[in-house]
Structures are given as C-alpha cells and as structure tokens.
Amino acid sequence: MKVKSRSIKGGVILLGGVVLLLAGCGKQDQGKAATQNKTLNVMLPSEPMTADPNKSTDTNSSSMIRQVMEGLYAFDQNNQKIVPGVATKVVKPTNDGKRYTIPLKHDAKWADGTPVTAQDFVYAFRRIADPKTNAQNVSAYENVQNFTAVQSGKLPGSRLGIKALDKHTVQINLARKTPWFNYLAAIAFYPLQKATVEKYGSKYGTSSAKVMTNGAYRLKNWNGTSTSWNYVKDPNYWGAKKVKIKNIKVKVTKEQNTAVNLFKTNKLQEATLTGQYVKGNANNPQMRKHLLNRMNYLYFNAKDQSVASEDLRQAFSYVINRKTITKNVLGDGSEPALSMIPRGNQKEPVTGKDMAAEIGNLVPTDVKQAKVYWNKYLKEQGKKNVTLDLMIDDTDEDKHIGDYIQSVAEKDFKGLNVTVTSLPHAQHINREFANKFQISLLGWTSDWGDAADFLNLAAGGNTVNFSNWTDQKYDSDLTKAQQTDGQARYQALKSADQRLMEVKGVVPLYQPAEGKLAAKGVGGLKYSLFNGAQYKNAYWK
C-alpha cells in the first residue's frame, strides 16, 4: 500500500518493488519445495523380520508393512475412524452380518503402475490359508468361511470364503458375525501381486527388492537385516497428491539414550521412548504418551522338563510385583496386568464395561505363596539348586524388566540362579520357533479390539504359542468362543481368561505405554491405543 501512494519516481521503486516481490516469491517457492523434499527421520526399536504381510508375526514388521501397503480399508487422519483404503467405501454387511461385498477403486495401483484388482485380494487370502505358506499368525483370518478347513488341507483354496465378483468387486463371506471386521480390513487384509510373489517364491518379502507394494510409500534400501532403510513416496498411489513428505528414513534405535540424543540434535524427528525416559520427558511439550493394546508376559517352555511345571509358573507369577514394574522400573504410564486381557481391548456387548476391569485382578502378588510353590517345584525337580535362563530382547525396556525379574526371583527363591540372555528381536523369535529357551519375555500387540487375539497365544496348536502349553478346558472355552457370538462368546472368552490365569499357562506382566517425541516442525503424527502414526498424513509445518 505504501508503494502505491508514491509518485512517478516512486513508480520506478514500484517496478523495483515488483521485481523484489517476485524474487521474494521465488525464494519462498524454493523454500517450500526444499521443505517438501526434506527427509523425515524416524525410528523402530528393533529390526523387522519380513515385508511379507502373510508371514509377519512381529510388531516391527507390521509397522513397516503398514507404511508401504494398503488394505481394503484404512484409518482417517486422526488414526481413529475407519475409512476406505483400496475400497471405494466402507460397506455394511449382509447375510446376517456375514457377507461383505466391497467395491474397489479403479485408480488403486501397485508400485509398478498396474492396477490393484479384486483377484489380488483373493490371491492373498488363499495364500495365507495355503498350508504350504506355513503362515504363523492367522488369527485375523480365522472367521473367514472355511479358513480352518483350507489351512488344514481338508478343503481346496477355491472353497475359501472370498471371491472376485468382477475386476473391481471383492466379496468376503464369514463363518460368523465379526464386529471387528472393519479393523481387520484396515490392518490385515492386504492384497498381493501374484506375479511378484511367484517370481521370488520363498524369498518374497525378504528385502525391498523382492516385494511389491501398493501403499503411499515404496520400501527402499532394506535387505532383510538392515538397521536403516527408506519409505519413498509412490507417485502411482491413488492418493499421492495428499502425501506431503516424499522421503522417510527409518533407523533401528535400541538404546533409549541414543534415541533422545538423536531427537535433541534433530537427527530424529520422531522418537519412541519407554520406561524412565518417558518419565524424564514428562514435561516436554513434544512428548505424547498413550497406552498400547499390548500385553507383555512370560512363556515357560513346556517341552523342557526343567521349566514345564505349573508350580514354577505359579511361583514366578506370585513373586513378581507388577505395580513395582510399572511405577518404579518403568514409570512410563504402563499398567500392571490384571489378566491376559489389556485394558480397553474388549467391551461387554450389553453394558459396554471393559472386560479387563470386569474380570479383575487374577495375578496378585503374594511372596509367601510364591515360596510355597517354589519349594514344591524344587521337590518336584529333586534339586536344591537350580539355574534358569530368561531370554529377552536387547532393548532398554526388556533389559530393565529382565534385571528386575532376576533380582526379585533370586532374592526370594532359595537356591535359584537366573541368567539373562539378551538377543536381537529376530534372533529371539527364531529361538522361540526352534524351542530353544527356558523362560522367555515376550509381548503381543493386537490391532483390533478382541480378547481372542491375546488368548489364542496359549491355544493348543497355535504356531505362536511358543510355550507349547496345552489345557483341554482352556481350548474348549476358546472353541466355544469361536463358534458363538454376542454374549455367549463374551462369556466363553471370560471363562478362558480365568482358566488361563488359574493355572498360569502364561504369566502376564504389564500393559505397556509408549511415549513419542514428535518434533514441533512436523504435523499429522497421530497415535492411538491400536495404531502408530501413518506417515502418509505427516507434513512439515
């Protein structure tokens, strides 16, 4: 306005002003482009094991897969509401809640530019059900019609409850109502490109070069054991125009102190913290804290006679003070386990009351009772002195928990020596599958609200029941839950949880909380009980 009020002489200034203004706009545009091209640096606490959705069993693999794959549905920008992913809409089921007929976007594409079709979903479903795939984590698919029969080899894959009605319409038929279906469609029901899977065979998903993605980002520079890799924006993604950050670098950062220092020096713009590091950053305005839909627990190897004892499991459960773990060892907002069901996981179908709260505390601390069970265990073993090994991940959190368990058990159990074996997550899980452990500290994260996903961890025949513990009554309750719905199913799950805690088939410890340091200059990072951040929604402020 001041320039316009000037004289003709000022017109020269005006022209000059215009030149300067245009030059300034050019710099702003360059700055904007530079900002858009900035790399977002984030972390994972351990190495992922696979990029194959059909073979993923660990949290870190799931975290990686979610950034580069998209299922039928997705989560909105606030990470709360279910919205269409590859589908054009979130549909209402028919056939008494057991049939979902889902139309697909015509512009949904694979990273190579070819269209994502209904047959890609059919292929993915049939592959995970195929006994030859040897999928380890199939709980998300168990309610699909004929899934168990197909996986056991009793029926061919063509009888599985999914079919392509046409190129862009997939129909899924369920054996029973599944109220959490929409969550499964968002976090488990991914398509697979048959040609690429068959090209690499058993090597599919073992590196970024041997996988085909359909999400907002492509996976780059991951060789299967990498400690850093990239998510690079995919221009073929149907929603690419809304994806603001083009490149994301992920670093495996196991030490909390390292994560904090990298964040302070702006080498990480998002850092994951647990334990005392969350407590130490409680007043940091960049800290966000939330409970996870996760349970951390102890498995005792039932195939090893030195630890295949209910008396031993009872002894450890009673001697551990879960409030001490959450308040003193961790101090990060984690909650003591009440049973195998996390808080907020499932609600009573009529009253809406939280299942964990309704069941109550089934794992109290009682050192006197713990010693009674310990002495019974020693007598059973015919020994006065015993050495037991506890296997943990090589993360700060696991090391602190391992130290606590070692300390309290050796203090209260006469004749006990506890060794702690700390391993990278992938090696830890491989030892589990090979049955090479005595006691193991593990955690399970579920992406939907259903107690069965946690209770199945102790089910007979479940490939991720690493303890190999079995109990007829427990399995009977789970079978009943699988065959019913509504109130009857809820009661069967409650009964199963109560039985599991009665005999301590698994020893639950705590429901973890997680702290996230998120840089002020980054927006769109949202977290919830069920979900980590979706980087496709992130942007530079």
Order of alpha helices (4+ residues) and beta strands (2+ residues): alpha-beta-alpha-beta-beta-beta-alpha-alpha-beta-beta-alpha-alpha-beta-beta-beta-alpha-beta-alpha-beta-beta-alpha-beta-alpha-alpha-beta-alpha-beta-alpha-beta-alpha-alpha-alpha-beta-beta-beta-beta
